[in-house]
Amino acid sequence: MRSAMPVRLCAGILMLAFSVLSHANYTQTRYPIVLVHGVTGFNTLGGLINYFHTIPWNLERSGARVYTASVSFVNSSEQRGQQLAHYINSLGHSKVNLMAHSQGAPTSRVAAALIPGRIASVTSIDGVNKGSKVADVIRGVIPPGSPVEGGADAIANALGGLVNALSGASNPQNGIAALETLTTPGTTALNDALGWKGVNRNACAGTGEDVWIDGHKVKFFSWTGRGIWTNLFDITDPFLGITSLAFGSEPNDGLVGVCSTMMGNVIGTHYDMNHVDAINHLLGARSLWTNPVSLYRSQANRLKNRGL
């Protein structure tokens, strides 16, 4: 019995060491991860508030190299996609993995169309891939060319300028272009221009993981939540409770319908998570049943296992 104890102890230590080492590189993808924010988003404000709350650190602690892009607070997906492509080129890496929230998803698809050889994968997180009924409603109550439209645009652009100042960016702002691009007709026009790559035109489904763009294979993934009221202490939940009324009985995350988010390989649409929870906000207030951070970490590991 005594002679067996050291052997068992050594075996236990080796197993523990193996577990620690395996965990240490769990998110260590071949290519860096670039996080892409949605409409009215930013990378960081004053170095204190991150759009993707704690997510960069939770990816980096297990080996990932992570960048957070800064594109326009409000602008069209086409303009934001051009900005993102320029940012990716400036990083100097052969390829990157894009993880994109909300309008960040169509923004990333534009970037992939522009520089497909630099994009290893695009992951849509609660992405506006077929438009948002909330944007449709807002566009319906703000008549084009009206003083109301002009005022709304001025406010959005002013907020974008403030975000630029706080985040050290200099991105152009266009509030009405942002609204138009997120409507169902606006997103349909974008999908037509992009050849519906990764997005199923006719069905509530994805199109499969491998997407070919100008001879380059890019992996496409997506996931979304379908929760609204997920945490009593999250002050954004009542706002999403109101906006979710635009969808009637259609499953949604408060701002985007579940079917609209589907792209490429659909990892899941069942998560108890709303549009704000998807970026681990407000400051980590979330459902007890879904931890958004674990979804990002699992996706990084999935990319790693695919050699990306």
N, C-alpha and C positions, 0 to 999 in steps of 0.2 A: 504494500500500500504506500509506504513512504517513498519507495523508489519511483512510483508512478506519479507522485505529486509534482516534482519538478518538470516532468514531461508535459503534464497537463497545464501547468502554469506557463511554460514556454509556448505551448500551442495556443493558449488563450491570449497571450501577449501578441503573438504573430497575427492572430485573427483580428485583434483590436487594431493593430498597426495597419493591416491591409484595409480595414474598414475606413480608417482615418484617411489613408492615402487615396482610396477610391472616392471618398467624399470630397477631398481637396481638389480634384480635377473634374468633378461632376459636370460643370458647365463650361469646360475648357474646349470651346469650339475651335475649329481650324482657322476660321476667318472671324474677324472682330464682329461684334454686335453693335448695330446702330439703332438706337431708339428714336422713333419719329412721333412727335406730338400731333394732336388733333387741332381743330379749329379753336381759336381763343387760347391756344397753348403757348408753351415756352420751354426752354431747357431748364433754366433756373432763374429765380428772381433774387437778386442781391446776394447770390451764393447761399441763401438760407432755405428757400422753398423750391423743391424739385417737382417738376410735373409728374415724373414717374417716382412717386414717393418710396424711397429706400430700395427700389428695384435695381438700380445700377450696382449698389453695394452688394445686394444679395446675389447678383450674378457674378460679380468680381471675386467674392470671397471663396468661390469654388473654381477659380481659374479663368473666367471669361475676361476678355478685353472689351470694354464697353465705352461707346461714345453716345452722347445725346445731341441730336441735331437741333439746330435752331432755324426754323423757317417762319414765314409770315404768320403773325397772330391771326389775321384775317386776310384771305386772298383766295383766288381760284386754285383748284388742285393742279392745273397746268402750271401756273406760276410757282407754286410751292414745289412742284416736282422738279422744275428747272433749278430752283435753289438747292434742293436736296442733291441733285446730280452733281452740281458744282461743289457742294460740301464733301460728298463722297470722293470725288476726284482729288480734292485738296488733302485728304487723309493719306494718300499714297499707298494704300493697300491694294493688292491684286484683286481682291473681292471682299464683300461684306455681307452680313446677314442683317436684313432689315426687320425690326419688330415695330409695328406701327399701330397706333390707336386712333380710332374714329376717322377723321379726314386724313390722318396720316396714312391710311391704307390706300386710297386712290392717289395720294401724293407719291407714295412709294411705287405704285404701278406705273405712274408717269416716269419716274426716275428709271425704273427698270426698262421701260421702252426706249429711253434715251441712251442709257449705258448698260445694256444687258450683260456685257462681258464682265462688268464689275460687280454684278449682283449674284450672290450664291443662292439666296432665298429671300422671300417676302412673307412675313407672318402678319396677318390682319387680326387685330384685337378689337372686337366690337366695331368693326370697320363699316364705313358708309359706302358699300360697294354697289348698291342699287338705288341709292337715294334715301332720304329721310322724310317721313310724313310730317314731322315737326317742321322741317324746312319748308315743305309744301304749304302748311298752314300759315306760317309766318309770311311767306311770299304772297299768299292770298290776301292778307290783311294789310300789306304794305304795297300800295299801287305803284307800279313803275313810273318814275318821273315826278312823283308827288312830293310835297314838302316833307311828308312823313318819312319817305324814303331818304331824302337828303339829310334829314336830321339823324335818322338811325345810322346812316353811313358815316356821318361826321363823328358821332359818338364812338362807333366801333373803331374808326381810324385813329381817334384820339387815344383810346385805350391801347391800341396797338403801338402807338408812339410811346406811351408810358412804359409798356412792356419792353420795347426796344431799349429805353433808357435804363431800366432796372436790370436787364439781362445782358447789356453790352452789345446788342445786335443793331443792325441798320436795315432791317427788312422792309420792303414796301408794303403798304396796307391798302386793302380794298374790301370794305365790308359787304357791299352789294355783290361783288364777284364771288365772295365766300358763300353768301346765301344762295345765289343762283346755282353754283356748282354742286351744292348739297341737296338741291331739290331732285325729285325723281326725273323730270325732263333733263335737268342739267347733268346728272350722273349718267343717264342713258346716252346723252350726246358724247360724254367722255368715253364711255365704254365702246361706243361705235368707233370713235377715233383710235382706241387702243385695240380694236379687234376682239373685244370681249375676252382677252387673255386671262384665264383663271376664273372667270365669272360666268356662271350659267345663265344664258339669256332667257331660257324658257321654264326653268324648274327651280324649285326651292331646294337647291343642292349645290355642291361644289362641282369641280370639273376634273379632279384628280391632282396629284402632287406635282407631276412634271409638266412644266409649261415651257414651250419653245418660243423664244423671241429672237428673231433675226439670226437663227442658227445657234443660239446659246440656250442651254437648258437651265432654267431657274426653278427652284422648288417653291411652291406656293402652299401656304397653310392658313387656317383661320380658326378662331374660336370666339365665343360670345357668351354673355350671361342672359338670363331672362327674368331676373329679379328686379324689383322696384324698391320696396320698403325692406331693407336688409339690416338696418341698425338704428335703434331708437335714438342714438346719440349723434347720428350723422345729419347735419342740418341741410345737406343737399337732397336728401330723400324726399321731403315734401315737394320741392321743385320738380323732381323727376316724376313724382306722383301726378302732378298736373300735366306735364308734357306727355306722359304716357297715354292720356285720354285721346290723343290724336290717332292712336292705333286701334281703338275699339277693343275687340277680343283678340286681336293678333298678338302673339307673343313678342315681347320687345324688352329692351333694357332701359326704357325711359326716353331714349332719343333715337334709337334705331331699331327697326324690326328685325327679328331673328333671320328671316329669309334674306334680307338685304345684306347681312353680314357675311353670308357664306361665300367662300372663295377657296379654290384649290382643294387641298386635303382638309376637310372639316373635322377638326379634332374633337369638338364638342360644342353643343348649344344649350346644355342643360344646367349650367352653373348658376347657383344662387348669388347673382352678382349684377349690379346695375352699371350704367355707363361710367359713372365716377369710380365705383369700386374697381373697375377694370385697370385703373392706374394706381390702385392702393390708396385712394383718397376717400373721404377727407381724413388725412393724416392717419391712415390705417384703420379707420372705422369701417367695419365690413360685417358680412354674415358670419355666423358661427360655422356654416357648412362649406364655404368656399374661401380658400386663401388665395388671392390673386397672385401673390409672390410665388407660390408653388407652381402655378401655371407657367410663368416665365422661366423658372428654373427647369421644369420638366421639358419645356420646348427647347431650351439651350442644350439639354442632354440629348434630346431627339436629333437635333442638328449635328451634334458631336458624333453620334452613332451613325449618321449618314455621311460622315466624312466632310462635313461642312463647318 
